[in-house]
Every structure is written in C-alpha cells, then in structure tokens.
Amino acid sequence: MSKQIISFKNALSGVWSTIKSESHMRFHIVAAFYVILFSFFYDFSMMQWALIIIVIGAVMALEVLNTSIEELCNLCADRYEPLVKFAKDAAAGAVLVMSLAAVAVAFIFYWDIGVFISIFKYFSGNISMLCLFAATAVFSIIFILLGPVGIKDTVLNMKFKIKGK
C-alpha cells in the first residue's frame, strides 16, 4: 500500500511542477474553471458533463506529458538537435490538436445565444456576482502570467517592503 501512496504523491508532484513551471498549464486550468462555471447556466446531460470532464482531463494530461518530453529533451541535448526539435514540436502539437478538439466541443455545447443573454442578465443584474467575476478574471490573468511561485514571491516582496518602511 505504501508503494501506491508514494506513486500517487510522485504523480501529484509532477502535476504541481507542471503548474508551477508552465503558463500553458495554468491557462488550461483557468479555461477549465470558466468552462465548468458557465456550464451551470446550461442543462447538460450526464453524458455531456462526462465528455466535458474527459476533454478537460485530456488537455491537461497532454500538457503534463508535453512538459515531461520537453524536460527530457532539454536534459539529453545541450545544443540544437533536429530530432529534439521534432520531439518537442510533436509533443506541443499533441496538446494543440486536443485543445482544438476541446474548442470544437465547447462550440457545439455552449453556442446558444439565449444562454449568452441569460448569463449577461445574471451578471449585469447582480453587482456582487459581477464584482466577483471581475475579481476572478483579474486573478486568473495574474495566475497565468506569474504562476503560484511568482504570486508567492510578489506577496512576500510586498510584505517585506511594508515591514521595511
């Protein structure tokens, strides 16, 4: 049993490392958050929910795999190698293909002008929810650009500057 627990911890460590180091992974997390958030405005079947979850998971899994391939390539070649470039480009291409498929699924499931109007009315008629939505959008941009490590470092730097004054 302890071997399985260690394997699980190592897998989580790999995902966390990808989140910390890759802005693309953070973008996928933010996109997934908003996809799930806006899903509540729709009347999706269990099959549609399952497909949404599978597509989100596939995009994120491929991003983790892409990151591992890139890191292995960086370890194996300290100079330009055409085969290393091919491997890195192909791995990134796999993420792109799945991401485009995810966009197609989203377009099929979410394109409904009536629901768009309902979402607009919901947020425009509820100032507290509009402010919360705006705050999540700002935080999302910061999260994508800085990542958890950058946010932590920025907060700590601000804290030390305040204490220093």
VMD Tcl script that builds the backbone (N, CA, C; Angstrom):
set m [mol new atoms 495]
animate dup $m
set s [atomselect $m all]
$s set {name element resname resid chain x y z} {
  {N N MET 1 A 0.820 -1.204 0.000}
  {CA C MET 1 A 0.000 0.000 0.000}
  {C C MET 1 A 0.861 1.264 0.000}
  {N N SER 2 A 1.959 1.261 0.714}
  {CA C SER 2 A 2.794 2.461 0.781}
  {C C SER 2 A 3.422 2.776 -0.575}
  {N N LYS 3 A 3.667 1.749 -1.393}
  {CA C LYS 3 A 4.214 1.983 -2.730}
  {C C LYS 3 A 3.210 2.764 -3.585}
  {N N GLN 4 A 1.935 2.431 -3.459}
  {CA C GLN 4 A 0.894 3.135 -4.200}
  {C C GLN 4 A 0.766 4.582 -3.722}
  {N N ILE 5 A 0.878 4.786 -2.424}
  {CA C ILE 5 A 0.788 6.141 -1.872}
  {C C ILE 5 A 1.961 6.987 -2.369}
  {N N ILE 6 A 3.154 6.404 -2.361}
  {CA C ILE 6 A 4.329 7.120 -2.858}
  {C C ILE 6 A 4.173 7.432 -4.342}
  {N N SER 7 A 3.671 6.488 -5.124}
  {CA C SER 7 A 3.446 6.718 -6.552}
  {C C SER 7 A 2.435 7.846 -6.772}
  {N N PHE 8 A 1.387 7.854 -5.975}
  {CA C PHE 8 A 0.364 8.892 -6.074}
  {C C PHE 8 A 0.961 10.260 -5.731}
  {N N LYS 9 A 1.762 10.326 -4.666}
  {CA C LYS 9 A 2.421 11.575 -4.279}
  {C C LYS 9 A 3.368 12.056 -5.378}
  {N N ASN 10 A 4.101 11.129 -5.992}
  {CA C ASN 10 A 5.008 11.495 -7.083}
  {C C ASN 10 A 4.234 12.031 -8.285}
  {N N ALA 11 A 3.109 11.406 -8.586}
  {CA C ALA 11 A 2.283 11.867 -9.708}
  {C C ALA 11 A 1.751 13.280 -9.429}
  {N N LEU 12 A 1.270 13.503 -8.219}
  {CA C LEU 12 A 0.798 14.845 -7.856}
  {C C LEU 12 A 1.931 15.860 -7.916}
  {N N SER 13 A 3.118 15.437 -7.524}
  {CA C SER 13 A 4.291 16.312 -7.605}
  {C C SER 13 A 4.577 16.700 -9.054}
  {N N GLY 14 A 4.426 15.746 -9.970}
  {CA C GLY 14 A 4.629 16.036 -11.394}
  {C C GLY 14 A 3.612 17.029 -11.919}
  {N N VAL 15 A 2.364 16.878 -11.516}
  {CA C VAL 15 A 1.327 17.824 -11.945}
  {C C VAL 15 A 1.624 19.206 -11.360}
  {N N TRP 16 A 1.970 19.251 -10.062}
  {CA C TRP 16 A 2.263 20.522 -9.406}
  {C C TRP 16 A 3.472 21.206 -10.051}
  {N N SER 17 A 4.487 20.440 -10.382}
  {CA C SER 17 A 5.664 21.009 -11.051}
  {C C SER 17 A 5.289 21.622 -12.395}
  {N N THR 18 A 4.399 20.964 -13.106}
  {CA C THR 18 A 3.933 21.491 -14.392}
  {C C THR 18 A 3.151 22.782 -14.187}
  {N N ILE 19 A 2.310 22.824 -13.185}
  {CA C ILE 19 A 1.547 24.043 -12.899}
  {C C ILE 19 A 2.499 25.187 -12.569}
  {N N LYS 20 A 3.505 24.901 -11.757}
  {CA C LYS 20 A 4.450 25.950 -11.358}
  {C C LYS 20 A 5.274 26.464 -12.534}
  {N N SER 21 A 5.630 25.577 -13.451}
  {CA C SER 21 A 6.587 25.969 -14.487}
  {C C SER 21 A 5.973 26.355 -15.829}
  {N N GLU 22 A 4.753 25.964 -16.090}
  {CA C GLU 22 A 4.180 26.134 -17.437}
  {C C GLU 22 A 2.953 27.042 -17.445}
  {N N SER 23 A 3.090 28.194 -18.093}
  {CA C SER 23 A 1.950 29.113 -18.197}
  {C C SER 23 A 0.813 28.501 -19.024}
  {N N HIS 24 A 1.158 27.621 -19.970}
  {CA C HIS 24 A 0.107 26.963 -20.756}
  {C C HIS 24 A -0.779 26.086 -19.866}
  {N N MET 25 A -0.172 25.393 -18.918}
  {CA C MET 25 A -0.958 24.561 -17.997}
  {C C MET 25 A -1.859 25.449 -17.149}
  {N N ARG 26 A -1.329 26.577 -16.706}
  {CA C ARG 26 A -2.149 27.491 -15.910}
  {C C ARG 26 A -3.295 28.050 -16.753}
  {N N PHE 27 A -3.037 28.314 -18.037}
  {CA C PHE 27 A -4.105 28.760 -18.932}
  {C C PHE 27 A -5.189 27.690 -19.039}
  {N N HIS 28 A -4.779 26.424 -19.185}
  {CA C HIS 28 A -5.749 25.333 -19.280}
  {C C HIS 28 A -6.574 25.218 -17.997}
  {N N ILE 29 A -5.950 25.433 -16.852}
  {CA C ILE 29 A -6.680 25.385 -15.577}
  {C C ILE 29 A -7.723 26.492 -15.522}
  {N N VAL 30 A -7.325 27.694 -15.904}
  {CA C VAL 30 A -8.256 28.825 -15.903}
  {C C VAL 30 A -9.392 28.572 -16.893}
  {N N ALA 31 A -9.058 28.094 -18.080}
  {CA C ALA 31 A -10.095 27.790 -19.075}
  {C C ALA 31 A -11.065 26.744 -18.524}
  {N N ALA 32 A -10.539 25.714 -17.882}
  {CA C ALA 32 A -11.399 24.670 -17.303}
  {C C ALA 32 A -12.312 25.249 -16.225}
  {N N PHE 33 A -11.768 26.147 -15.414}
  {CA C PHE 33 A -12.572 26.790 -14.363}
  {C C PHE 33 A -13.771 27.508 -14.979}
  {N N TYR 34 A -13.518 28.309 -16.018}
  {CA C TYR 34 A -14.613 29.059 -16.642}
  {C C TYR 34 A -15.566 28.152 -17.425}
  {N N VAL 35 A -15.043 27.117 -18.038}
  {CA C VAL 35 A -15.924 26.155 -18.727}
  {C C VAL 35 A -16.896 25.530 -17.724}
  {N N ILE 36 A -16.360 25.112 -16.584}
  {CA C ILE 36 A -17.229 24.500 -15.559}
  {C C ILE 36 A -18.184 25.538 -14.977}
  {N N LEU 37 A -17.672 26.741 -14.698}
  {CA C LEU 37 A -18.527 27.807 -14.154}
  {C C LEU 37 A -19.714 28.088 -15.068}
  {N N PHE 38 A -19.448 28.293 -16.354}
  {CA C PHE 38 A -20.532 28.624 -17.281}
  {C C PHE 38 A -21.412 27.422 -17.610}
  {N N SER 39 A -20.914 26.223 -17.344}
  {CA C SER 39 A -21.725 25.023 -17.582}
  {C C SER 39 A -22.993 25.018 -16.742}
  {N N PHE 40 A -22.952 25.683 -15.594}
  {CA C PHE 40 A -24.119 25.696 -14.715}
  {C C PHE 40 A -25.281 26.509 -15.285}
  {N N PHE 41 A -25.037 27.274 -16.319}
  {CA C PHE 41 A -26.100 28.016 -16.980}
  {C C PHE 41 A -26.798 27.161 -18.048}
  {N N TYR 42 A -26.276 25.970 -18.294}
  {CA C TYR 42 A -26.810 25.074 -19.319}
  {C C TYR 42 A -27.460 23.866 -18.657}
  {N N ASP 43 A -28.279 23.205 -19.412}
  {CA C ASP 43 A -28.941 21.991 -18.932}
  {C C ASP 43 A -28.276 20.793 -19.608}
  {N N PHE 44 A -27.029 20.527 -19.210}
  {CA C PHE 44 A -26.273 19.444 -19.828}
  {C C PHE 44 A -26.704 18.093 -19.276}
  {N N SER 45 A -26.680 17.098 -20.152}
  {CA C SER 45 A -26.948 15.722 -19.726}
  {C C SER 45 A -25.712 15.172 -19.017}
  {N N MET 46 A -25.862 14.028 -18.391}
  {CA C MET 46 A -24.723 13.379 -17.730}
  {C C MET 46 A -23.636 13.032 -18.752}
  {N N MET 47 A -24.043 12.639 -19.948}
  {CA C MET 47 A -23.070 12.318 -20.997}
  {C C MET 47 A -22.290 13.567 -21.420}
  {N N GLN 48 A -22.967 14.691 -21.517}
  {CA C GLN 48 A -22.274 15.928 -21.877}
  {C C GLN 48 A -21.286 16.335 -20.778}
  {N N TRP 49 A -21.718 16.235 -19.516}
  {CA C TRP 49 A -20.811 16.523 -18.401}
  {C C TRP 49 A -19.595 15.590 -18.439}
  {N N ALA 50 A -19.855 14.328 -18.706}
  {CA C ALA 50 A -18.744 13.362 -18.764}
  {C C ALA 50 A -17.769 13.743 -19.873}
  {N N LEU 51 A -18.290 14.110 -21.026}
  {CA C LEU 51 A -17.407 14.489 -22.136}
  {C C LEU 51 A -16.619 15.762 -21.812}
  {N N ILE 52 A -17.258 16.725 -21.178}
  {CA C ILE 52 A -16.560 17.953 -20.780}
  {C C ILE 52 A -15.404 17.612 -19.837}
  {N N ILE 53 A -15.646 16.769 -18.860}
  {CA C ILE 53 A -14.609 16.389 -17.895}
  {C C ILE 53 A -13.486 15.612 -18.583}
  {N N ILE 54 A -13.842 14.703 -19.484}
  {CA C ILE 54 A -12.819 13.930 -20.211}
  {C C ILE 54 A -11.963 14.851 -21.081}
  {N N VAL 55 A -12.588 15.782 -21.767}
  {CA C VAL 55 A -11.848 16.696 -22.640}
  {C C VAL 55 A -10.909 17.570 -21.809}
  {N N ILE 56 A -11.396 18.111 -20.706}
  {CA C ILE 56 A -10.542 18.917 -19.820}
  {C C ILE 56 A -9.365 18.075 -19.330}
  {N N GLY 57 A -9.651 16.875 -18.868}
  {CA C GLY 57 A -8.590 15.992 -18.381}
  {C C GLY 57 A -7.584 15.635 -19.465}
  {N N ALA 58 A -8.062 15.406 -20.676}
  {CA C ALA 58 A -7.160 15.045 -21.775}
  {C C ALA 58 A -6.218 16.198 -22.120}
  {N N VAL 59 A -6.749 17.408 -22.171}
  {CA C VAL 59 A -5.904 18.565 -22.472}
  {C C VAL 59 A -4.829 18.715 -21.397}
  {N N MET 60 A -5.235 18.630 -20.135}
  {CA C MET 60 A -4.272 18.799 -19.044}
  {C C MET 60 A -3.261 17.653 -18.992}
  {N N ALA 61 A -3.713 16.439 -19.225}
  {CA C ALA 61 A -2.794 15.294 -19.229}
  {C C ALA 61 A -1.764 15.442 -20.343}
  {N N LEU 62 A -2.211 15.872 -21.512}
  {CA C LEU 62 A -1.264 16.073 -22.612}
  {C C LEU 62 A -0.284 17.202 -22.309}
  {N N GLU 63 A -0.735 18.218 -21.605}
  {CA C GLU 63 A 0.183 19.305 -21.223}
  {C C GLU 63 A 1.255 18.796 -20.258}
  {N N VAL 64 A 0.878 17.941 -19.329}
  {CA C VAL 64 A 1.864 17.345 -18.415}
  {C C VAL 64 A 2.842 16.481 -19.207}
  {N N LEU 65 A 2.326 15.684 -20.121}
  {CA C LEU 65 A 3.183 14.838 -20.954}
  {C C LEU 65 A 4.110 15.686 -21.833}
  {N N ASN 66 A 3.576 16.750 -22.417}
  {CA C ASN 66 A 4.379 17.652 -23.233}
  {C C ASN 66 A 5.525 18.241 -22.401}
  {N N THR 67 A 5.222 18.659 -21.193}
  {CA C THR 67 A 6.251 19.232 -20.324}
  {C C THR 67 A 7.326 18.204 -20.006}
  {N N SER 68 A 6.924 16.974 -19.738}
  {CA C SER 68 A 7.925 15.943 -19.427}
  {C C SER 68 A 8.812 15.645 -20.633}
  {N N ILE 69 A 8.221 15.617 -21.811}
  {CA C ILE 69 A 9.017 15.389 -23.026}
  {C C ILE 69 A 9.989 16.543 -23.246}
  {N N GLU 70 A 9.523 17.769 -23.072}
  {CA C GLU 70 A 10.408 18.922 -23.233}
  {C C GLU 70 A 11.567 18.882 -22.244}
  {N N GLU 71 A 11.281 18.543 -21.000}
  {CA C GLU 71 A 12.339 18.491 -19.986}
  {C C GLU 71 A 13.340 17.374 -20.278}
  {N N LEU 72 A 12.853 16.227 -20.714}
  {CA C LEU 72 A 13.770 15.145 -21.092}
  {C C LEU 72 A 14.637 15.540 -22.284}
  {N N CYS 73 A 14.035 16.206 -23.248}
  {CA C CYS 73 A 14.798 16.670 -24.410}
  {C C CYS 73 A 15.870 17.672 -23.984}
  {N N ASN 74 A 15.522 18.578 -23.083}
  {CA C ASN 74 A 16.491 19.557 -22.594}
  {C C ASN 74 A 17.649 18.874 -21.868}
  {N N LEU 75 A 17.352 17.790 -21.186}
  {CA C LEU 75 A 18.382 17.037 -20.471}
  {C C LEU 75 A 19.311 16.307 -21.450}
  {N N CYS 76 A 18.741 15.799 -22.526}
  {CA C CYS 76 A 19.509 14.978 -23.470}
  {C C CYS 76 A 20.338 15.781 -24.463}
  {N N ALA 77 A 19.961 17.012 -24.719}
  {CA C ALA 77 A 20.672 17.799 -25.742}
  {C C ALA 77 A 20.952 19.190 -25.209}
  {N N ASP 78 A 22.219 19.548 -25.187}
  {CA C ASP 78 A 22.592 20.878 -24.722}
  {C C ASP 78 A 22.810 21.855 -25.881}
  {N N ARG 79 A 22.531 21.408 -27.085}
  {CA C ARG 79 A 22.630 22.264 -28.264}
  {C C ARG 79 A 21.489 21.876 -29.216}
  {N N TYR 80 A 21.349 22.641 -30.288}
  {CA C TYR 80 A 20.268 22.375 -31.232}
  {C C TYR 80 A 20.438 21.003 -31.872}
  {N N GLU 81 A 19.383 20.216 -31.814}
  {CA C GLU 81 A 19.330 18.900 -32.464}
  {C C GLU 81 A 17.995 18.815 -33.199}
  {N N PRO 82 A 18.015 18.517 -34.501}
  {CA C PRO 82 A 16.760 18.446 -35.265}
  {C C PRO 82 A 15.761 17.431 -34.702}
  {N N LEU 83 A 16.226 16.287 -34.229}
  {CA C LEU 83 A 15.302 15.292 -33.680}
  {C C LEU 83 A 14.693 15.742 -32.352}
  {N N VAL 84 A 15.465 16.461 -31.568}
  {CA C VAL 84 A 14.941 17.009 -30.311}
  {C C VAL 84 A 13.868 18.050 -30.634}
  {N N LYS 85 A 14.152 18.899 -31.602}
  {CA C LYS 85 A 13.150 19.889 -32.024}
  {C C LYS 85 A 11.874 19.192 -32.496}
  {N N PHE 86 A 12.044 18.136 -33.277}
  {CA C PHE 86 A 10.886 17.387 -33.767}
  {C C PHE 86 A 10.081 16.828 -32.592}
  {N N ALA 87 A 10.755 16.216 -31.617}
  {CA C ALA 87 A 10.063 15.627 -30.462}
  {C C ALA 87 A 9.302 16.695 -29.677}
  {N N LYS 88 A 9.956 17.833 -29.453}
  {CA C LYS 88 A 9.301 18.910 -28.706}
  {C C LYS 88 A 8.125 19.483 -29.481}
  {N N ASP 89 A 8.313 19.695 -30.768}
  {CA C ASP 89 A 7.230 20.230 -31.598}
  {C C ASP 89 A 6.059 19.252 -31.692}
  {N N ALA 90 A 6.364 17.976 -31.822}
  {CA C ALA 90 A 5.303 16.967 -31.915}
  {C C ALA 90 A 4.513 16.884 -30.610}
  {N N ALA 91 A 5.209 16.946 -29.485}
  {CA C ALA 91 A 4.522 16.907 -28.184}
  {C C ALA 91 A 3.631 18.137 -28.018}
  {N N ALA 92 A 4.148 19.297 -28.394}
  {CA C ALA 92 A 3.337 20.515 -28.335}
  {C C ALA 92 A 2.164 20.419 -29.310}
  {N N GLY 93 A 2.402 19.802 -30.450}
  {CA C GLY 93 A 1.340 19.610 -31.432}
  {C C GLY 93 A 0.212 18.738 -30.894}
  {N N ALA 94 A 0.557 17.749 -30.096}
  {CA C ALA 94 A -0.475 16.887 -29.494}
  {C C ALA 94 A -1.388 17.705 -28.586}
  {N N VAL 95 A -0.797 18.607 -27.821}
  {CA C VAL 95 A -1.605 19.482 -26.959}
  {C C VAL 95 A -2.485 20.387 -27.820}
  {N N LEU 96 A -1.914 20.927 -28.888}
  {CA C LEU 96 A -2.679 21.801 -29.776}
  {C C LEU 96 A -3.867 21.071 -30.398}
  {N N VAL 97 A -3.637 19.854 -30.890}
  {CA C VAL 97 A -4.720 19.077 -31.515}
  {C C VAL 97 A -5.846 18.839 -30.512}
  {N N MET 98 A -5.497 18.435 -29.294}
  {CA C MET 98 A -6.521 18.171 -28.276}
  {C C MET 98 A -7.209 19.465 -27.862}
  {N N SER 99 A -6.459 20.549 -27.775}
  {CA C SER 99 A -7.055 21.841 -27.412}
  {C C SER 99 A -8.049 22.303 -28.472}
  {N N LEU 100 A -7.713 22.112 -29.738}
  {CA C LEU 100 A -8.644 22.469 -30.810}
  {C C LEU 100 A -9.896 21.596 -30.770}
  {N N ALA 101 A -9.714 20.326 -30.430}
  {CA C ALA 101 A -10.878 19.446 -30.269}
  {C C ALA 101 A -11.739 19.925 -29.097}
  {N N ALA 102 A -11.087 20.370 -28.025}
  {CA C ALA 102 A -11.829 20.895 -26.871}
  {C C ALA 102 A -12.611 22.147 -27.252}
  {N N VAL 103 A -12.010 23.008 -28.047}
  {CA C VAL 103 A -12.703 24.212 -28.511}
  {C C VAL 103 A -13.908 23.820 -29.370}
  {N N ALA 104 A -13.746 22.807 -30.213}
  {CA C ALA 104 A -14.865 22.348 -31.051}
  {C C ALA 104 A -16.003 21.813 -30.181}
  {N N VAL 105 A -15.669 21.023 -29.175}
  {CA C VAL 105 A -16.696 20.503 -28.257}
  {C C VAL 105 A -17.391 21.670 -27.550}
  {N N ALA 106 A -16.592 22.632 -27.084}
  {CA C ALA 106 A -17.173 23.794 -26.404}
  {C C ALA 106 A -18.101 24.564 -27.337}
  {N N PHE 107 A -17.686 24.740 -28.565}
  {CA C PHE 107 A -18.521 25.451 -29.530}
  {C C PHE 107 A -19.854 24.716 -29.721}
  {N N ILE 108 A -19.789 23.405 -29.871}
  {CA C ILE 108 A -21.010 22.610 -30.072}
  {C C ILE 108 A -21.922 22.683 -28.845}
  {N N PHE 109 A -21.343 22.564 -27.647}
  {CA C PHE 109 A -22.146 22.514 -26.423}
  {C C PHE 109 A -22.623 23.890 -25.959}
  {N N TYR 110 A -21.811 24.923 -26.145}
  {CA C TYR 110 A -22.072 26.199 -25.500}
  {C C TYR 110 A -22.669 27.266 -26.411}
  {N N TRP 111 A -22.631 27.089 -27.713}
  {CA C TRP 111 A -23.118 28.145 -28.599}
  {C C TRP 111 A -24.635 28.199 -28.565}
  {N N ASP 112 A -25.151 29.100 -27.735}
  {CA C ASP 112 A -26.591 29.282 -27.585}
  {C C ASP 112 A -26.816 30.745 -27.186}
  {N N ILE 113 A -27.287 31.544 -28.124}
  {CA C ILE 113 A -27.455 32.977 -27.893}
  {C C ILE 113 A -28.384 33.226 -26.709}
  {N N GLY 114 A -29.416 32.410 -26.563}
  {CA C GLY 114 A -30.341 32.573 -25.438}
  {C C GLY 114 A -29.633 32.429 -24.092}
  {N N VAL 115 A -28.743 31.469 -23.994}
  {CA C VAL 115 A -27.994 31.286 -22.749}
  {C C VAL 115 A -27.000 32.434 -22.563}
  {N N PHE 116 A -26.374 32.893 -23.626}
  {CA C PHE 116 A -25.460 34.044 -23.527}
  {C C PHE 116 A -26.196 35.248 -22.932}
  {N N ILE 117 A -27.407 35.470 -23.398}
  {CA C ILE 117 A -28.209 36.593 -22.890}
  {C C ILE 117 A -28.541 36.375 -21.415}
  {N N SER 118 A -28.884 35.139 -21.053}
  {CA C SER 118 A -29.170 34.826 -19.642}
  {C C SER 118 A -27.953 35.075 -18.752}
  {N N ILE 119 A -26.780 34.691 -19.232}
  {CA C ILE 119 A -25.547 34.905 -18.468}
  {C C ILE 119 A -25.302 36.405 -18.301}
  {N N PHE 120 A -25.453 37.154 -19.396}
  {CA C PHE 120 A -25.264 38.603 -19.339}
  {C C PHE 120 A -26.231 39.231 -18.341}
  {N N LYS 121 A -27.495 38.850 -18.407}
  {CA C LYS 121 A -28.504 39.401 -17.492}
  {C C LYS 121 A -28.189 39.033 -16.047}
  {N N TYR 122 A -27.727 37.801 -15.840}
  {CA C TYR 122 A -27.395 37.361 -14.480}
  {C C TYR 122 A -26.312 38.245 -13.877}
  {N N PHE 123 A -25.224 38.449 -14.614}
  {CA C PHE 123 A -24.112 39.229 -14.074}
  {C C PHE 123 A -24.407 40.725 -14.052}
  {N N SER 124 A -25.119 41.231 -15.059}
  {CA C SER 124 A -25.419 42.668 -15.066}
  {C C SER 124 A -26.473 43.023 -14.023}
  {N N GLY 125 A -27.295 42.067 -13.635}
  {CA C GLY 125 A -28.329 42.311 -12.633}
  {C C GLY 125 A -27.897 42.001 -11.215}
  {N N ASN 126 A -26.684 41.535 -11.050}
  {CA C ASN 126 A -26.206 41.147 -9.723}
  {C C ASN 126 A -24.802 41.713 -9.545}
  {N N ILE 127 A -24.720 42.918 -8.982}
  {CA C ILE 127 A -23.453 43.630 -8.898}
  {C C ILE 127 A -22.404 42.863 -8.093}
  {N N SER 128 A -22.802 42.159 -7.058}
  {CA C SER 128 A -21.826 41.412 -6.262}
  {C C SER 128 A -21.239 40.253 -7.072}
  {N N MET 129 A -22.062 39.584 -7.861}
  {CA C MET 129 A -21.550 38.500 -8.702}
  {C C MET 129 A -20.691 39.053 -9.842}
  {N N LEU 130 A -21.058 40.223 -10.360}
  {CA C LEU 130 A -20.244 40.855 -11.396}
  {C C LEU 130 A -18.870 41.226 -10.842}
  {N N CYS 131 A -18.836 41.752 -9.628}
  {CA C CYS 131 A -17.555 42.091 -8.990}
  {C C CYS 131 A -16.738 40.828 -8.723}
  {N N LEU 132 A -17.395 39.784 -8.277}
  {CA C LEU 132 A -16.701 38.516 -8.040}
  {C C LEU 132 A -16.146 37.952 -9.347}
  {N N PHE 133 A -16.937 38.027 -10.403}
  {CA C PHE 133 A -16.483 37.563 -11.713}
  {C C PHE 133 A -15.275 38.376 -12.181}
  {N N ALA 134 A -15.341 39.693 -12.024}
  {CA C ALA 134 A -14.219 40.553 -12.416}
  {C C ALA 134 A -12.972 40.227 -11.595}
  {N N ALA 135 A -13.160 39.972 -10.309}
  {CA C ALA 135 A -12.016 39.624 -9.447}
  {C C ALA 135 A -11.392 38.302 -9.887}
  {N N THR 136 A -12.225 37.318 -10.244}
  {CA C THR 136 A -11.664 36.041 -10.704}
  {C C THR 136 A -10.936 36.217 -12.033}
  {N N ALA 137 A -11.440 37.105 -12.880}
  {CA C ALA 137 A -10.765 37.351 -14.157}
  {C C ALA 137 A -9.393 37.977 -13.940}
  {N N VAL 138 A -9.315 38.944 -13.039}
  {CA C VAL 138 A -8.022 39.581 -12.730}
  {C C VAL 138 A -7.079 38.556 -12.109}
  {N N PHE 139 A -7.573 37.803 -11.134}
  {CA C PHE 139 A -6.720 36.788 -10.509}
  {C C PHE 139 A -6.271 35.753 -11.540}
  {N N SER 140 A -7.143 35.377 -12.445}
  {CA C SER 140 A -6.799 34.392 -13.477}
  {C C SER 140 A -5.644 34.874 -14.341}
  {N N ILE 141 A -5.688 36.132 -14.728}
  {CA C ILE 141 A -4.604 36.686 -15.545}
  {C C ILE 141 A -3.289 36.676 -14.770}
  {N N ILE 142 A -3.354 37.095 -13.511}
  {CA C ILE 142 A -2.153 37.088 -12.665}
  {C C ILE 142 A -1.631 35.664 -12.494}
  {N N PHE 143 A -2.540 34.721 -12.262}
  {CA C PHE 143 A -2.161 33.314 -12.086}
  {C C PHE 143 A -1.483 32.769 -13.338}
  {N N ILE 144 A -2.036 33.065 -14.497}
  {CA C ILE 144 A -1.449 32.575 -15.749}
  {C C ILE 144 A -0.053 33.180 -15.946}
  {N N LEU 145 A 0.065 34.483 -15.745}
  {CA C LEU 145 A 1.335 35.159 -16.017}
  {C C LEU 145 A 2.420 34.856 -14.989}
  {N N LEU 146 A 2.076 34.878 -13.699}
  {CA C LEU 146 A 3.084 34.706 -12.650}
  {C C LEU 146 A 3.190 33.276 -12.126}
  {N N GLY 147 A 2.076 32.576 -12.100}
  {CA C GLY 147 A 2.065 31.242 -11.513}
  {C C GLY 147 A 2.097 31.318 -10.005}
  {N N PRO 148 A 1.934 30.184 -9.351}
  {CA C PRO 148 A 1.888 30.190 -7.882}
  {C C PRO 148 A 3.190 30.678 -7.249}
  {N N VAL 149 A 4.311 30.338 -7.836}
  {CA C VAL 149 A 5.603 30.764 -7.280}
  {C C VAL 149 A 5.765 32.269 -7.435}
  {N N GLY 150 A 5.445 32.796 -8.596}
  {CA C GLY 150 A 5.543 34.234 -8.830}
  {C C GLY 150 A 4.608 35.027 -7.934}
  {N N ILE 151 A 3.405 34.520 -7.720}
  {CA C ILE 151 A 2.452 35.190 -6.832}
  {C C ILE 151 A 2.999 35.192 -5.406}
  {N N LYS 152 A 3.488 34.050 -4.963}
  {CA C LYS 152 A 4.058 33.946 -3.611}
  {C C LYS 152 A 5.228 34.906 -3.442}
  {N N ASP 153 A 6.130 34.932 -4.410}
  {CA C ASP 153 A 7.291 35.827 -4.339}
  {C C ASP 153 A 6.861 37.291 -4.320}
  {N N THR 154 A 5.878 37.653 -5.133}
  {CA C THR 154 A 5.391 39.031 -5.178}
  {C C THR 154 A 4.771 39.430 -3.843}
  {N N VAL 155 A 3.950 38.546 -3.283}
  {CA C VAL 155 A 3.322 38.831 -1.989}
  {C C VAL 155 A 4.383 38.973 -0.907}
  {N N LEU 156 A 5.355 38.067 -0.894}
  {CA C LEU 156 A 6.418 38.162 0.117}
  {C C LEU 156 A 7.235 39.432 -0.047}
  {N N ASN 157 A 7.544 39.816 -1.274}
  {CA C ASN 157 A 8.280 41.060 -1.516}
  {C C ASN 157 A 7.486 42.271 -1.042}
  {N N MET 158 A 6.181 42.260 -1.292}
  {CA C MET 158 A 5.336 43.360 -0.833}
  {C C MET 158 A 5.307 43.409 0.691}
  {N N LYS 159 A 5.235 42.244 1.305}
  {CA C LYS 159 A 5.200 42.145 2.759}
  {C C LYS 159 A 6.492 42.709 3.376}
  {N N PHE 160 A 7.633 42.350 2.787}
  {CA C PHE 160 A 8.907 42.838 3.308}
  {C C PHE 160 A 9.072 44.334 3.066}
  {N N LYS 161 A 8.568 44.847 1.953}
  {CA C LYS 161 A 8.640 46.289 1.701}
  {C C LYS 161 A 7.799 47.062 2.699}
  {N N ILE 162 A 6.628 46.520 3.028}
  {CA C ILE 162 A 5.752 47.181 4.002}
  {C C ILE 162 A 6.410 47.176 5.380}
  {N N LYS 163 A 6.988 46.039 5.780}
  {CA C LYS 163 A 7.650 45.946 7.079}
  {C C LYS 163 A 8.885 46.834 7.143}
  {N N GLY 164 A 9.578 47.001 6.006}
  {CA C GLY 164 A 10.800 47.786 5.947}
  {C C GLY 164 A 10.576 49.271 6.067}
  {N N LYS 165 A 9.366 49.743 5.775}
  {CA C LYS 165 A 9.084 51.188 5.810}
  {C C LYS 165 A 8.778 51.668 7.190}
}
mol reanalyze $m
mol bondsrecalc $m
mol representation Tube
mol addrep $m
